Structure formats: C-alpha cells, structure tokens
Amino acid sequence: MKPFIAAALFFVPLAACGADGTKDDSFYETRSSLSRRVNGAKLVATAAVSGTDADKIEIRWTLDYEGPRPPLVILAPSLSLATNGQTEVIVYAQPKGGKPHQMSLPSPPQLDKPRVLTDWFLTVEKGKAAQGLIQIRVAEVKEFFLKNWPERFKEGPPPQVRIQLVHKPTERGQAHGLDAWTGELYSAVVLIELKKW
C-alpha cells in the first residue's frame, strides 16, 4: 500500500449540535443513518488506533452486493489512488463540553492527464465481500484541529474522535470495457478510542 497522502478540503463547526451532548448524539445518529444498502451495494467500516506508538488510525472497510446484476464491479475505496475525492474520510472531533468539529480527508486529485487504471476496480462475486484498509495519521488529525481551533483543542488528553467513510464512485471504467457501479455509499459513524493526542 502506498503511503497515505491527503489534504483537508474544509472544516466547519457543526452548529446544529448542542454542548449538552444530547443533540450531538442525534447528529451522529443522523449521519449514521446514511449507512444503508444502495442499489444492492453496502459499505461497512470499523476503525481502531494502531502502530507501535499508537500513531495511526486504521479504517477497515467491507463492500458487499445483493443486487440483481452480480458481480459487483466498483472503483475501490482508497485515499491513495488519485480519484479526485471519490473516497473521503470525515473525522469528527469533539472537545470536552463542546460541539463536534469536522475535518475532510479526500482522495487526491489527478494532477496530470486524467486516467483510471483497471486495477483500481474491484470485482465482488455473489455472496462474497471485498475488504480493504485505509490508514490516517493521528498527528495529521491533531495538527488540523489544533491549528484551526486552538482555543478548543489543546495539548493533553485527546478529544472524542469519530470517523465516517464516504465512497462516491463516478468512474464506470468504460475505457477498460467495464460497467462499474456508481452512486453514494456511507459507513456508520465510528467512535475511536484515542489513548493520546
């Protein structure tokens, strides 16, 4: 796997969420409700801290298909492939007693002549599932939130952090004789237990 490279596209405090936590739970439930089967395809993700120094967040994803036209052919979820943001990891960080704030980590843009390679696509047979791994660096997440909201995110114990994986493939792979699935898939929002920040 290539080293992870990503850029944060936007950040916004999620003003609809209350500081008492009740509306925050409702916000996360609403975001998680986007995780459902779409035209036969379903995306599921789990996340955990890894690395010898607990310096990475590993997002393990699974894609399956129960639609009428197996097998599923789809652009692979990835933050290493230059797919112009067709895959995105959203990181929600919530300081103690505060509102959730958001960071977006999209797949990188294509800087040269646009191209999509055959091995960027997955084929999932009926009754099977494809799986993969995306890694992001804890230091990158910390740096983003400390830089943009230094009064809310400080050194010391980590805030509550959650992630959501979003995959919105538009590539059909027609240049390679494929008719790949396109649409929008969301994982549920997943809480990560950061031991350090």
Phi, psi and chi 1 to 4 in degrees:
 res  aa     phi    psi   chi1   chi2   chi3   chi4
   1 MET       -  137.4  176.2 -179.8  -75.2      -
   2 LYS   -68.8  155.7  -65.3  179.2 -178.3  176.5
   3 PRO   -61.8  147.4  -13.5   20.8      -      -
   4 PHE   -72.8  128.8  170.4   78.0      -      -
   5 ILE  -132.8  129.4  -59.6  171.4      -      -
   6 ALA  -156.1  164.2      -      -      -      -
   7 ALA  -130.9  146.2      -      -      -      -
   8 ALA   -83.7  122.2      -      -      -      -
   9 LEU   -83.4  -38.7  -80.8 -174.6      -      -
  10 PHE  -154.5  163.5   65.1   92.4      -      -
  11 PHE  -150.1  135.5   50.2   93.0      -      -
  12 VAL  -145.3  138.4  -70.9      -      -      -
  13 PRO   -69.7  139.9   18.7  -23.7      -      -
  14 LEU   -90.6   86.5  -55.5  170.1      -      -
  15 ALA   -65.8  -18.2      -      -      -      -
  16 ALA   -72.4   -8.7      -      -      -      -
  17 CYS   -98.2  138.8  -54.1      -      -      -
  18 GLY   -87.7  157.5      -      -      -      -
  19 ALA   -76.1  -14.2      -      -      -      -
  20 ASP   -81.4   -6.2   61.3   -0.9      -      -
  21 GLY    94.5  -25.3      -      -      -      -
  22 THR   -66.3  -47.3   55.3      -      -      -
  23 LYS   -70.9  -28.5  -69.5 -174.6 -179.5  177.3
  24 ASP   -60.9  -44.8  -63.1  -25.9      -      -
  25 ASP   -59.8  -41.7  -68.9  -18.5      -      -
  26 SER   -63.3  -38.9  175.5      -      -      -
  27 PHE   -61.3  -48.4  167.4   76.7      -      -
  28 TYR   -64.8  -36.7  -65.3  128.5      -      -
  29 GLU   -64.1  -40.5  -71.9  170.1    9.3      -
  30 THR   -64.8  -43.8  -60.2      -      -      -
  31 ARG   -63.5  -39.8  -68.1  -65.0  -58.7  174.2
  32 SER   -67.4  -26.9  -72.7      -      -      -
  33 SER   -66.2  -14.6   72.5      -      -      -
  34 LEU   -72.2  -15.2  -63.1  170.6      -      -
  35 SER   -81.1  101.9  174.9      -      -      -
  36 ARG  -155.8  169.3   57.8 -175.6  179.1  -89.8
  37 ARG   -75.2  129.4 -163.7  167.1  -66.6  -78.3
  38 VAL  -123.1  118.2  178.3      -      -      -
  39 ASN    47.5   41.6  -63.7  -32.2      -      -
  40 GLY    91.8  -17.4      -      -      -      -
  41 ALA   -99.5  145.5      -      -      -      -
  42 LYS  -140.0  136.5  176.3  114.6 -168.9 -126.1
  43 LEU  -113.1  128.4  175.8   67.6      -      -
  44 VAL  -125.5  141.2  174.5      -      -      -
  45 ALA  -136.8  146.2      -      -      -      -
  46 THR  -124.4  159.9   60.8      -      -      -
  47 ALA  -146.1  144.8      -      -      -      -
  48 ALA  -155.5  156.9      -      -      -      -
  49 VAL   -79.7  140.0  176.4      -      -      -
  50 SER  -143.2 -175.9   69.1      -      -      -
  51 GLY    95.6  155.0      -      -      -      -
  52 THR   -64.0  -25.7   53.6      -      -      -
  53 ASP  -114.5   22.0 -159.7   24.9      -      -
  54 ALA    50.5   43.4      -      -      -      -
  55 ASP  -103.4    4.1   58.6  -15.0      -      -
  56 LYS  -129.2  152.0  -64.4 -177.8 -175.5   73.4
  57 ILE  -110.3  120.2  -62.8  171.5      -      -
  58 GLU   -98.3  123.8  -76.1 -168.6  -15.0      -
  59 ILE  -109.6  111.7  -57.9  159.6      -      -
  60 ARG   -99.5  124.7  -63.4 -170.9  178.4  -85.3
  61 TRP  -116.3  153.3   56.5  -97.3      -      -
  62 THR  -132.9  135.7  -57.1      -      -      -
  63 LEU  -122.6  127.9 -104.8  175.3      -      -
  64 ASP  -133.6  174.1   70.8   21.4      -      -
  65 TYR  -146.5  131.2  179.5   73.1      -      -
  66 GLU  -126.9   25.5  -65.9 -179.6   -0.1      -
  67 GLY   -83.0 -180.0      -      -      -      -
  68 PRO   -82.5   -5.2   29.4  -33.9      -      -
  69 ARG  -126.2   62.9  -63.7  173.1   52.1 -158.0
  70 PRO   -71.2  157.2   24.4  -29.9      -      -
  71 PRO   -80.8  163.4   32.0  -35.7      -      -
  72 LEU   -79.0  124.7  171.0   68.1      -      -
  73 VAL  -114.7  124.6  177.7      -      -      -
  74 ILE  -153.0  147.3 -171.9  170.1      -      -
  75 LEU   -60.8  133.1 -174.3   72.1      -      -
  76 ALA   -70.1  136.7      -      -      -      -
  77 PRO   -63.9  128.1  -20.0   31.9      -      -
  78 SER  -163.6  145.6  171.0      -      -      -
  79 LEU  -104.4    2.2  -70.0 -171.5      -      -
  80 SER   -97.5  -30.9  -23.3      -      -      -
  81 LEU   -76.7  141.6  -57.9  176.5      -      -
  82 ALA   -80.7   79.9      -      -      -      -
  83 THR  -112.0   21.2   60.7      -      -      -
  84 ASN    54.9   45.8  -63.8  -45.9      -      -
  85 GLY    78.4   15.3      -      -      -      -
  86 GLN   -71.5  -18.6  -68.7  178.4   72.5      -
  87 THR  -119.7  142.2  -57.6      -      -      -
  88 GLU  -147.8  137.8  173.5 -172.8   15.9      -
  89 VAL  -106.7  124.2  172.6      -      -      -
  90 ILE  -100.2  127.3  -58.9  172.8      -      -
  91 VAL  -108.9  125.0 -178.9      -      -      -
  92 TYR  -106.9  124.6  -55.3  103.2      -      -
  93 ALA  -120.8  135.4      -      -      -      -
  94 GLN  -128.9  110.0 -174.1  169.2   -9.4      -
  95 PRO   -68.6  157.1   24.4  -30.4      -      -
  96 LYS   -58.0  125.7 -171.5  172.1 -177.6  179.4
  97 GLY    73.4    7.7      -      -      -      -
  98 GLY  -118.1 -174.4      -      -      -      -
  99 LYS   -92.8  155.9  -60.3  173.9 -177.2  177.2
 100 PRO   -66.2  143.6  -16.2   28.7      -      -
 101 HIS  -122.2  158.2  -69.0   62.1      -      -
 102 GLN  -126.9  143.9 -179.8  172.8  -37.0      -
 103 MET  -131.9  138.9  171.2 -172.2 -170.5      -
 104 SER  -114.1  129.3  173.9      -      -      -
 105 LEU  -118.7   95.9  -65.9  166.4      -      -
 106 PRO   -91.8  161.1   33.6  -33.8      -      -
 107 SER   -64.0  147.8   59.7      -      -      -
 108 PRO   -68.6  157.9   18.8  -25.4      -      -
 109 PRO   -77.4  160.9   28.3  -34.2      -      -
 110 GLN   -86.8  116.9  -65.3 -171.1   -4.4      -
 111 LEU   -88.3  -26.3  -58.2  177.0      -      -
 112 ASP   -99.3 -159.5  -59.1  -38.6      -      -
 113 LYS   -60.2  127.0 -178.0  179.0  177.3 -178.3
 114 PRO   -55.6  134.9  -23.4   32.6      -      -
 115 ARG  -154.2  146.7   64.1 -172.3 -175.5  126.0
 116 VAL  -129.2  126.8  177.1      -      -      -
 117 LEU   -93.5  153.5  -56.4  179.3      -      -
 118 THR   -57.7  -40.3  -52.0      -      -      -
 119 ASP   -75.1    3.9   62.0    0.9      -      -
 120 TRP   -81.2   -9.4  -69.1   11.4      -      -
 121 PHE  -104.2  148.3  -67.7   88.0      -      -
 122 LEU  -107.6  149.5  -58.6  169.3      -      -
 123 THR  -121.2  121.3  -60.9      -      -      -
 124 VAL  -114.7  114.5 -175.3      -      -      -
 125 GLU   -72.9  159.9  -60.2  -64.5  -22.9      -
 126 LYS   -58.1  132.2 -174.7  174.5 -177.3  178.1
 127 GLY    80.7    0.4      -      -      -      -
 128 LYS  -110.8  175.7  -55.4  -73.2 -175.1 -177.0
 129 ALA  -142.3  146.8      -      -      -      -
 130 ALA   -96.2  147.3      -      -      -      -
 131 GLN  -133.9  154.3  -62.4  179.0  -27.6      -
 132 GLY  -160.8  178.0      -      -      -      -
 133 LEU  -135.9  134.0  173.5   67.5      -      -
 134 ILE  -123.3  134.0  -66.9  172.6      -      -
 135 GLN  -117.3  139.0  -69.0 -175.8  -26.3      -
 136 ILE  -127.8  154.5   60.2  178.0      -      -
 137 ARG   -91.2  132.5  -64.0 -174.0  -51.0  -86.7
 138 VAL   -59.0  -39.0  172.6      -      -      -
 139 ALA   -61.6  -36.2      -      -      -      -
 140 GLU   -67.2  -40.5 -176.6  175.4    7.8      -
 141 VAL   -65.2  -48.3  172.7      -      -      -
 142 LYS   -59.0  -46.7  174.9 -177.3  177.0 -179.9
 143 GLU   -59.4  -41.6  179.4 -176.9    0.1      -
 144 PHE   -62.2  -49.2  177.9   87.0      -      -
 145 PHE   -71.9  -36.8  -72.3  103.8      -      -
 146 LEU   -66.0  -37.2  -72.8  178.5      -      -
 147 LYS   -70.2  -41.9  177.8 -178.8  177.1 -177.1
 148 ASN   -88.4  -26.0  -71.1  -71.0      -      -
 149 TRP  -137.9   64.4  -63.4  -75.4      -      -
 150 PRO   -62.6  -25.8   20.9  -31.3      -      -
 151 GLU   -76.7  -17.5   72.4  -74.9   -0.7      -
 152 ARG  -107.1  -30.4  -63.3 -179.3 -172.7  134.9
 153 PHE  -116.7  121.2  -63.6   95.8      -      -
 154 LYS  -128.1  171.1  -60.4  177.3  173.5   62.3
 155 GLU   -62.7  156.3  -63.7  -71.9  -13.9      -
 156 GLY   117.6 -152.5      -      -      -      -
 157 PRO   -57.8  141.3  -21.0   30.9      -      -
 158 PRO   -71.6  153.9   25.1  -32.2      -      -
 159 PRO   -74.7  174.6   30.5  -35.5      -      -
 160 GLN   -72.9  126.7 -150.6  174.2   60.5      -
 161 VAL  -123.6  135.0  173.4      -      -      -
 162 ARG  -131.1  157.5  -67.4  172.3  169.2   85.0
 163 ILE  -130.6  156.6   66.3   94.9      -      -
 164 GLN  -139.5  130.6 -175.9  170.8   33.6      -
 165 LEU   -95.4  131.6 -179.7   59.9      -      -
 166 VAL  -123.7  131.4 -177.1      -      -      -
 167 HIS  -130.9  117.6 -170.8   48.6      -      -
 168 LYS  -126.9   69.7  -59.9  179.8  178.6 -179.4
 169 PRO   -69.4  135.0   25.3  -32.4      -      -
 170 THR  -115.9  -10.4   57.9      -      -      -
 171 GLU   -78.7  124.9  -60.6  -69.2  -14.3      -
 172 ARG   -95.5  -15.1  -69.6 -160.9  174.8  -86.4
 173 GLY    70.2   28.5      -      -      -      -
 174 GLN   -64.1  -30.0  -68.3  170.4  -33.9      -
 175 ALA   -64.0  -18.6      -      -      -      -
 176 HIS  -108.6   13.5  -55.2  -68.2      -      -
 177 GLY    76.3   20.9      -      -      -      -
 178 LEU  -102.4  162.1  -56.8  174.0      -      -
 179 ASP  -131.3   71.8 -177.2   19.4      -      -
 180 ALA   -74.5  154.4      -      -      -      -
 181 TRP   -66.6  138.5 -172.1  100.1      -      -
 182 THR  -129.8  152.8   58.7      -      -      -
 183 GLY   154.7 -159.4      -      -      -      -
 184 GLU  -128.3  125.5  -64.1 -174.5    3.4      -
 185 LEU  -125.9  137.6  -63.5  169.6      -      -
 186 TYR  -126.8  140.9  -66.2   79.0      -      -
 187 SER   -85.6  167.8   76.9      -      -      -
 188 ALA   -69.0  162.5      -      -      -      -
 189 VAL   -76.8  130.4  175.8      -      -      -
 190 VAL  -117.7  128.3 -179.9      -      -      -
 191 LEU   -79.1  137.3  178.2   65.3      -      -
 192 ILE  -115.6  133.3  -59.3  164.9      -      -
 193 GLU   -91.1   89.2  -62.5  -65.7  -22.5      -
 194 LEU   -77.1  126.5  -74.7 -175.7      -      -
 195 LYS   -85.6  -24.7  -67.1 -175.9  169.2   45.4
 196 LYS  -147.5  163.8   64.2  176.7 -171.2  173.9
 197 TRP  -120.6      -  178.9 -116.4      -      -
